[in-house]
Amino acid sequence: MRRLPRLFFLRAIIVLTFLTFAGWPSRAQSAFQVPPEWNKALDTLAEKIAATARPARTFSLDVRNISSLNAGDVTGLRQTLVEDLTGLGFSMTQKLPGEAQLQLTLSESAEDYVWVAEIRHGEAREVVIVSAVRDLVEKAGARKASLTLQRKLVWEQDERILDFALVPDGNAAGASILVVLQPDKIAFYDHRAEAWHLNREIAIPHARPVQRNVGGRIDPQAGTATLVDGVCAGDFQRPETVTCKSVPSAPGADLAMMQGSIVESDAALASTCSGSPLMLSTGSGDWTVRDFIQAYEDKNQREPIAQPIQFPGPILALWPAEDGKTARVVSRNLQTGAYEASIVSVSCGD
Amino acid sequence: MKLRLCLCLAAISVVLSAAGPLRPARRPRYGGTLRVEIGAIIHSLDPAVAAANPEEAGAKGELDALLYDRRSENGDFVGTAGSGPFRLSAWEAGKSAVFAANEDYREGRPFVDSIEIQMGRSAHDRVLDLELNKADFAQIPAELARQAADRGVRVSASRPNELLALVFLTGRGTTENVRVREAIARSINRAAIVNFILQKEGEPAGGLLPQWSSGTAFLFSTEADARGAKEIWAQVSPSPKLVLGYDSADTLEQSVAERIVVDAKEAGISLVSRAISASEKANAHGGSEGPTPHSEAIHADARLVRLRMPSPLPSVSLAAFIDRLGPLAGINGSPLPKSASPEDVYDSERSIINGGSVVPLVWLPQVYGLSARVRDWKQPAAGEGWPLADVWLDSTTDVH
């Protein structure tokens, strides 16, 4: 048998080391930072892989993405998993006969991301799985933005909400009133003992037949709540002054809302982050999917300037609030079926 | 990190006037009659009256969902007929029905004035009537979707949510041997079923849940392995002669069964297909379309079964499938998912697949044909009824 040349092993180690690490992008190369929730899922996955793969200490890693994650997400997730596994005493190598192989598949279910690790060693194959919250869809570009959207849930109920508003309580200084507009009534709630309590509700008479494409909007300053075929008016800071009546539906009324159709909606706010107006926009899904709100500098801009804020169901109404710096959002939670009233605000970091 | 709230107020009214919220792309209109054709023959719309077969049960469920506003926790319709978006205005058992819009429906009156339903229309007649604009809405078998689209019918297909599976019936000595089941399972060419029988309107199935629902379906193989099947079958001695049953009224099941027989034959397996008549099925179901058929009453070693997902959620659908397949395949004892986590659902699914009594074949979408004047149709999610209350008819499109 021919002897191997001198320094063969040294050269081989150098080449293998180069090949092994040339493929891994360094953290500095990737602008992607893994969100804490995903980091936690990756930690769990690494621990499961470690428990399953031992006694192997070295394996090749192949990552494939069959989910809606983008290339930046995939690079960041791979890098983080490699770091986690290295921290647990494992090392990655090129695919070599006899070595264990780790196939990571980034998949997704109807609910969340599903990350599947298949560990193959010879004929043996083990599978470990973790799930990761999909609501945290974040783009590397958006992460750099200094602007942040925040959502505060104000009210939820089983009955449909068309619009809502928070107004000062005219009968109690410093207190607020929550006004909730529904297809068949308008309700006023007082805030006492850190909870909203029903003060008064007023039925809204409708022309027959009941409209299906019902929509409605509250204008607290004008003291009106307008539906396609009804109107309530009065001083909303004094609910006892509010009365409602039926009106003939106006064919051209701009309150029509197509139930279940794909409707994109926008609300314009102002931003001190750039000094220019800010456009909030919903997704374009229908009533069967979760929705989100994105912020854009103007309506024609393609890239959002903040990471989207996720909602557990479709957004049914999006209006700028009277203060010009927040937006009122009505959405439906697909898991609970409840209608939710939220305030979305914008903040920007220094 | 210091944060400060954005406080500027600028140009809101200008932008708002240009981009009003919730602008419909097209305004719906009220009125008109939606012409619906179904293949099933429905004898009674009373939820308390059991359907004679799965086809009737499925169609009846869709129509009752238009008449009843609420369901109980176990999915039964409750309340009074007519509390839903429509009420029954004319009924001829087994032939036709007319539903009128419920003016007082709590979610608002449906857009259409009425729905005319013709029963017992064959799949080919439904496609033809859609093509000739004599129908507005009809469900189309997945295998006819491509043909219908080629003929100009407007077709809407859901994500695949109905599983066609081969089930080895419990209590059969012939299939007690796991090698028999494995040989047949390996011999099946699912890609050929999808490509040739379904005309690519479906997906090969390796697991009990589709990829979009569970996210783990790719872990189950869908590849045919004729050589492996042959080798395993050679180890079976004496080699039994097997019968694969299919629903005599289901042309898709018949085509798939015949294809499976061909695949099995290539692997040297002795398998023949046999139609299961309605009366035989009725006996198996104790005279009605109950949830727990008795496999002993069916004269076959295996049969094809259709399983429609009751929910997009994988844990919910898997539990329902286990419940349905339990008495047929003898998997009553199969563990339900310990939790809704993907890992627990996968473990439960894998345990059933590894048992070999259930062989997933293909995933089918729900396919609907629509006339040109139907607007705002949206595909119902798995487990949801036809959202015909949201549909409206475009008056600018002619009706013949």
Interface residues (C-beta under 8 A of the other chain):
Chain A: I66 S67 T105 S107 E108 S109 A110 E111 D112 Y113 V114 V116 E118 V127 V128 I129 V130 S131 L147 T148 R160 P183 R208 P209 V210 Q211 R212 N213 V214 G215 D254 L255 A256 M257 M258 Q259 G260 S261 I262 V263 S265 D266 A267 A268 L269 A270 S271 T272 C273 G275 S276 P277 L278 M279 D286 W287 T288 K299 A317 L318 W319 P320 D323 G324 K325 S345 V346 S347 C348 G349 D350
Chain B: M1 K2 L3 R4 L5 C6 L7 C8 L9 A10 A11 I12 V15 L16 A18 A19 G20 P21 L22 R23 P24 A25 R26 R27 P28 A101 E103 D104 Y105 E107 G108 R109 P110 F111 Q211 W212 S213 S214 G215 T216 F218 L219 P312 L313 P314 S341 P342 E343 Y346 D376 K378 A381 E384 P387 A389 D390
